[in-house]
């Protein structure tokens, strides 16, 4: 199957809508071209962004799946295949995803999403929604704050508060009666000043600082830029720095292939005050990694915390075979540390050539991270998004979504080998591990569904897609 980029898919979706006239309001109880997902800290809810990449409706949406209700529905015998679904019987038997497994077809259960989504929990905001990052502005006992970048029309970062109430939650973004978030919850300009510089185009994956520094980081797919968001400004989050395009925070394509330059994802190295890299100034500054999108490597950077501005350090080449042999691009996808509390081993997804690498970031003689690649493994085509399953008494597993092949690669991190390739629905994108339920949720952008993959080592269906939320087309 030919390899395709997310931007190519978005362009095709846009072309498909030409001449349709005024779009309708987005459905507040549906999955439609979903891109991002986040498990709530209490495990009761799955937040999902619908992207509206084709601009066929007026806006993106955030919808919230009630996972406890879904648990109850999955525990009941499903209705027969092709049965009409209802609130009393929301799930039915569907065809299994067994292609390429060598096993006989095994049934999966599909459930209509609207029976698990309450309209009161859904909101609308600017089109092109991407991933969801979680902030806790006043600690564990306060509300959850969701940050969502949007890449189309009025590019922005929307912030949405989720307040826990007796028996449920309340979603707040200053929305009106139609669920449209207000302008105060949309970050579009530097300093939140109407005269400030615009948020650059093509925001990629937003990342909230995991070490207690009150910032969020937003690389941009094009334009070689990075944006910094201070999370504790007077009236909510505020964009405090946008790098100069002439400074080229992200490197352009090597070898004279072109001028594309951008970033994709951010990961954070844990800092130990007793053994701190010099650039962290005794752990008073964060140490962050950003993946270049069109250059095979990562850039290290930090924040000058007193001024809320970005500080960039060197880029590090992460070779995997010959990055030019495939004649394709982009080069890099998501990055994540295997153990966020230790921070010595970094996982890096290489979109070209399709692979996952392991990078040693332990400190060298100078006190700075080595950033040496120590292993790699080939993956299915067009890998981008990464999630790590960390069972308490078993080997950790990295899951990587392969957008072109409609597969999820499972890599055992002890042996660093592929232990399974899981067929899923069309356009697998975001991955969410639910450790309590021992499940992996797979957001299928093109199928407009969310797959449920079994992770329980005691199950005969382990590493198979056993359920689907949404009926797709």
C-alpha positions in Angstrom: 0.0 0.0 0.0 1.5 3.4 -0.9 2.5 5.7 2.0 0.5 8.8 2.6 0.9 11.8 4.9 -1.7 13.4 7.1 -1.5 16.6 5.1 -2.2 14.6 1.9 -5.2 13.0 3.4 -6.5 16.4 4.7 -6.0 17.8 1.2 -8.0 15.0 -0.4 -10.8 15.5 2.2 -10.9 19.2 1.5 -11.2 18.6 -2.3 -14.1 16.2 -1.7 -16.2 19.0 -0.1 -15.8 21.6 -2.9 -19.2 23.0 -4.0 -21.3 21.7 -1.1 -22.4 25.1 0.1 -22.8 26.2 3.7 -21.8 23.4 6.1 -24.1 22.2 8.8 -23.4 22.4 12.5 -21.2 19.6 13.8 -23.0 16.7 15.5 -22.4 16.8 19.2 -23.0 13.0 19.7 -20.9 11.5 17.0 -17.4 10.4 16.0 -16.4 12.1 12.8 -12.8 12.2 11.5 -11.5 11.9 15.1 -7.8 12.7 15.7 -7.1 13.1 19.4 -8.1 11.2 22.6 -7.3 11.4 26.3 -8.2 9.1 29.2 -9.5 11.0 32.2 -7.3 10.7 35.3 -10.0 8.7 37.1 -10.4 6.4 34.2 -14.2 7.1 33.8 -14.1 9.1 30.6 -12.5 9.2 27.2 -12.2 12.7 25.7 -12.1 12.6 21.9 -11.6 15.4 19.4 -13.4 15.3 16.0 -11.1 17.2 13.5 -13.5 18.3 10.7 -10.5 18.0 8.4 -12.7 18.0 5.3 -14.6 21.2 6.6 -17.9 19.5 5.7 -19.4 20.8 9.0 -18.9 24.1 10.7 -16.4 23.1 13.4 -14.4 20.6 15.3 -15.9 19.1 18.5 -14.9 17.6 21.8 -17.0 14.7 22.8 -16.8 12.6 25.9 -17.3 8.8 26.0 -18.7 7.3 29.2 -16.4 4.4 29.7 -18.3 2.9 32.7 -21.4 2.8 30.6 -19.4 1.2 27.8 -18.0 -1.4 30.2 -21.6 -2.4 31.1 -22.6 -2.6 27.5 -19.6 -4.8 26.6 -20.5 -7.1 29.5 -23.9 -7.9 28.0 -24.4 -10.3 25.1 -24.3 -8.2 21.9 -27.2 -8.1 19.5 -26.9 -10.1 16.2 -25.0 -8.6 13.3 -27.0 -6.0 11.4 -29.4 -5.6 14.3 -31.0 -2.1 14.8 -29.3 -0.6 17.8 -30.9 1.4 20.6 -30.2 2.8 24.0 -31.3 -0.6 25.5 -29.2 -2.6 23.1 -26.3 -0.3 21.9 -23.9 -3.0 20.7 -23.9 -5.8 18.1 -21.7 -8.4 16.6 -19.5 -7.2 13.8 -16.8 -8.7 11.5 -13.4 -9.3 13.1 -10.2 -7.7 12.0 -8.3 -10.9 11.3 -6.5 -10.1 8.0 -2.9 -11.0 8.2 -3.1 -12.8 11.5 -3.4 -16.3 10.2 -6.3 -17.0 12.5 -9.9 -17.7 11.8 -12.3 -14.7 12.0 -13.3 -14.0 15.5 -16.2 -11.8 16.3 -15.8 -8.3 17.6 -18.4 -6.1 19.2 -19.3 -2.7 17.8 -21.3 -0.1 19.7 -23.1 3.0 18.4 -21.2 5.9 19.9 -24.2 8.3 20.5 -25.5 6.1 23.3 -22.3 6.8 25.3 -21.9 10.5 24.5 -24.0 13.1 26.3 -24.7 16.3 24.3 -24.2 18.4 27.5 -20.6 17.2 27.7 -19.8 18.2 24.0 -18.5 21.5 22.8 -17.6 23.1 19.4 -14.5 25.0 18.5 -12.3 25.9 15.5 -11.7 23.2 12.8 -8.7 21.0 12.5 -8.5 19.8 16.1 -5.5 17.6 16.9 -4.3 15.8 20.0 -5.4 16.6 23.6 -3.0 17.5 26.4 -4.0 17.4 30.1 -3.2 20.1 32.6 -4.2 20.3 36.3 -4.0 24.0 37.0 -4.6 23.7 40.8 -3.4 20.2 41.5 -5.0 16.8 41.7 -8.1 17.9 43.5 -9.0 20.6 41.0 -10.5 20.6 37.6 -8.9 19.0 34.6 -7.9 21.4 31.8 -7.7 20.1 28.3 -5.6 21.9 25.6 -6.3 21.2 22.0 -4.5 22.7 19.0 -6.4 23.4 15.8 -4.8 23.7 12.4 -7.5 24.9 9.9 -9.2 28.2 9.4 -8.6 30.2 12.6 -5.6 28.2 13.9 -5.7 28.3 17.7 -5.2 26.4 21.0 -8.5 25.9 22.7 -8.5 25.3 26.5 -11.5 23.5 28.1 -12.1 22.9 31.8 -13.7 19.7 33.1 -15.2 20.1 36.6 -16.0 17.0 38.5 -19.4 17.0 40.1 -21.4 14.5 42.1 -22.4 11.8 39.7 -20.6 13.2 36.6 -18.6 16.0 35.1 -19.2 19.5 33.7 -17.4 20.7 30.6 -16.7 24.5 30.4 -15.2 26.7 27.8 -17.6 29.7 28.0 -19.8 27.9 25.4 -23.1 29.3 24.2 -26.4 27.4 23.9 -25.1 25.7 20.7 -22.0 24.5 22.5 -19.6 27.0 20.8 -16.6 27.9 22.9 -16.0 31.6 23.5 -13.1 33.7 22.3 -11.5 33.9 25.8 -10.8 30.1 25.6 -9.1 30.4 22.2 -5.3 31.2 22.2 -4.5 32.8 18.8 -2.0 35.6 19.4 1.2 36.2 21.3 0.5 37.5 24.8 -3.3 37.0 24.1 -3.0 40.5 22.7 -5.2 41.3 19.6 -2.2 43.1 18.1 0.2 40.3 18.9 1.8 38.0 16.4 -0.5 35.2 15.1 0.0 31.6 16.2 1.9 30.1 13.3 0.3 27.7 10.9 0.2 23.9 11.1 0.4 23.3 14.9 1.4 19.7 15.6 1.2 17.8 18.9 0.8 19.9 22.0 2.7 18.7 25.2 2.1 19.8 28.8 5.2 19.9 31.0 5.5 16.8 33.1 8.1 18.0 35.6 6.1 20.8 37.3 7.2 23.7 35.1 4.0 25.5 34.2 4.3 25.4 30.4 3.0 23.7 27.3 5.0 23.3 24.2 3.6 23.3 20.6 5.8 22.5 17.6 4.6 23.4 14.1 4.7 21.0 11.2 5.8 23.7 8.8 7.7 27.0 9.1 10.4 25.7 11.5 8.8 27.2 14.5 7.9 26.4 18.2 5.4 28.1 20.4 5.4 28.3 24.2 2.3 28.6 26.4 2.5 29.7 30.0 -0.2 27.8 31.9 -0.6 30.2 34.9 -1.3 33.5 33.3 -3.8 35.9 34.9 -6.8 34.9 32.9 -5.9 31.3 31.9 -3.1 30.0 29.6 -1.2 32.6 27.5 1.1 32.3 24.5 4.4 33.9 25.7 6.9 33.0 23.0 6.9 32.1 19.3 10.3 31.4 17.8 11.5 33.6 14.9 11.1 31.8 11.5 14.6 33.0 10.6 16.1 31.3 13.6 14.9 27.9 12.2 14.0 26.0 15.4 13.5 23.0 13.3 15.9 21.9 10.6 15.0 21.7 6.9 15.3 18.6 4.8 18.9 17.5 4.5 20.7 16.8 1.2 19.2 19.8 -0.6 15.9 18.0 -1.1 13.7 21.0 -0.4 12.8 23.7 2.1 10.3 21.9 4.3 11.1 22.4 8.0 9.0 21.7 11.0 8.5 19.7 14.2 6.1 17.0 15.4 6.3 16.1 19.1 7.9 16.9 22.4 9.2 14.7 25.2 10.7 15.7 28.6 13.7 14.2 30.3 13.3 13.8 34.0 15.7 15.9 36.1 17.5 14.6 39.2 18.8 17.5 41.4 21.7 15.2 42.6 22.8 14.6 39.0 21.4 17.4 36.9 22.6 18.2 33.3 24.3 21.6 33.4 21.8 23.2 31.0 19.0 22.6 33.5 20.8 24.9 36.0 20.3 22.4 38.8 16.8 21.4 37.6 15.5 25.0 37.7 14.8 24.7 34.0 13.3 21.8 32.0 15.2 19.7 29.5 13.1 18.9 26.5 13.4 17.0 23.2 11.5 17.9 20.1 11.4 15.7 17.0 12.1 17.3 13.7 9.5 16.3 11.1 11.7 16.6 7.9 15.1 16.0 9.4 16.1 12.6 10.9 16.7 13.6 14.5 15.7 15.6 17.6 16.5 19.1 19.0 17.1 19.7 22.7 15.6 22.9 24.2 14.6 24.5 27.4 12.8 27.6 28.8 14.2 30.7 30.4 11.7 30.5 33.2 12.0 34.0 34.4 11.2 35.4 31.0 8.9 32.6 29.7 10.9 32.3 26.5 12.3 29.3 24.7 16.0 28.4 24.6 17.2 26.0 21.9 20.2 23.7 22.2 21.9 21.4 19.6 20.1 19.0 17.3 21.1 15.3 17.3 21.1 13.1 14.3 19.3 9.7 14.9 20.3 7.6 11.9 18.2 4.5 11.0 19.8 2.8 8.0 19.8 5.3 5.2 17.0 7.9 5.7 17.1 8.8 2.0 16.9 5.3 0.6 13.1 5.2 0.6 12.8 8.4 -1.3 10.0 9.6 1.0 9.3 12.0 3.8 8.6 13.1 6.5 11.3 11.5 8.7 10.3 11.7 12.3 7.1 11.1 14.3 6.4 10.9 18.0 9.0 10.6 20.8 8.5 9.4 24.4 10.6 8.3 27.3 10.0 4.6 28.4 10.1 5.6 32.1 9.1 9.2 32.6 10.4 9.2 36.1 13.9 8.1 35.1 14.3 9.5 31.6 17.3 7.6 30.4 15.8 5.7 27.4 14.0 7.6 24.7 11.8 6.0 22.1 11.7 7.7 18.7 9.3 6.9 15.8 10.9 7.2 12.4 8.2 7.7 9.7 11.0 7.2 7.1 12.3 4.5 7.0 9.4 3.1 9.1 11.0 2.1 12.4 11.2 2.6 16.1 14.6 3.5 17.7 15.9 3.4 21.3 18.1 6.3 22.3 20.4 6.4 25.3 20.1 9.8 27.0 22.1 8.9 30.1 24.7 11.6 31.1 28.2 11.4 29.6 31.5 12.7 31.0 30.5 16.3 30.3 27.3 15.9 32.3 25.2 16.3 29.2 23.0 13.5 27.8 24.7 11.2 25.3 21.7 10.9 22.9 23.2 7.8 21.3 20.9 5.5 19.3 21.4 1.9 20.7 18.8 -0.2 18.9 16.1 0.0 16.2 13.4 -2.2 14.8 11.5 -2.0 11.5 7.7 -1.2 11.5 4.7 -1.2 9.2 4.3 1.8 6.8 3.9 5.4 7.8 4.2 5.1 11.6 3.6 8.3 13.5 2.0 8.0 17.0 3.3 6.1 20.0 1.9 4.9 23.3 3.6 2.8 26.0 1.9 0.0 28.0 3.6 -0.3 31.4 2.1 -3.3 33.2 3.3 -3.6 36.8 4.8 -7.1 36.6 5.5 -7.7 32.9 7.5 -6.4 30.0 6.6 -2.9 28.8 5.2 -2.7 25.2 5.4 0.2 22.8 2.4 0.5 20.4 2.9 2.5 17.2 0.1 3.4 14.8 0.8 2.9 11.1 -1.6 5.2 9.2 -1.0 3.8 5.7 -1.2 0.1 6.6 -4.2 0.2 9.0 -2.1 -1.6 11.6 -0.7 -1.2 15.0 2.8 -2.4 15.7 3.5 -3.9 19.1 7.2 -3.7 20.2 8.4 -5.5 23.4 10.8 -3.1 25.0 12.8 -5.7 26.9 13.9 -7.6 23.8 13.1 -4.6 21.5 11.4 -6.9 18.9 8.0 -6.7 17.2 5.7 -9.2 18.9 2.6 -8.4 16.9 1.0 -6.4 14.2 -2.6 -5.7 14.9 -5.1 -5.0 12.0 -7.4 -2.2 12.8 -9.8 0.2 11.0 -8.9 2.8 8.4 -6.5 5.5 9.3 -5.2 4.6 12.8 -4.0 7.7 14.6 -4.0 8.5 18.3 -3.4 5.7 20.8 -4.5 5.6 24.5 -3.5 2.9 26.9 -6.0 2.2 29.7 -3.9 0.3 32.3 -6.8 -0.3 34.7 -8.9 -2.0 32.0 -5.9 -3.5 30.2 -7.1 -2.1 26.9 -5.7 0.0 24.1 -8.0 2.6 22.4 -7.1 3.3 18.8 -8.5 6.4 17.1 -9.3 5.7 13.5 -9.5 9.1 11.7 -10.7 7.9 8.3 -13.1 5.2 9.6 -14.5 7.6 12.3 -14.3 4.8 14.9 -12.4 4.0 18.0 -11.0 0.4 18.2 -10.6 -1.5 21.5 -7.5 -3.8 21.6 -7.1 -6.4 24.3 -4.0 -6.1 26.5 -4.7 -8.7 29.2 -2.0 -11.3 29.1 -4.4 -13.9 30.3 -6.8 -13.4 27.5 -6.7 -15.6 24.3 -7.6 -12.5 22.4 -4.5 -10.6 23.6 -3.2 -8.1 21.1 -6.3 -8.3 19.0 -9.0 -5.7 18.3 -12.0 -7.0 20.1 -14.4 -4.0 20.0 -15.2 -0.9 18.1 -17.0 2.3 19.2 -18.8 3.9 16.3 -20.2 2.2 13.2 -18.1 4.2 10.7 -19.5 4.2 7.2 
